[in-house]
Each structure stands twice: as C-alpha cells, then as structure tokens.
C-alpha cells in the first residue's frame, strides 16, 4: 500500500499516482 495524492492506494506504482 502506497500513500499517494488520492490517499492510501494499493495500485499506485509511485507516490505521484
């Protein structure tokens, strides 16, 4: 799980997504 600008997501390849 990565925390991106859309919130905590599991499908984001990077924190920019």
Buried (B, 14 or more C-beta within 10 A) or exposed (E): EEEBEEEEEEEBEEEEE
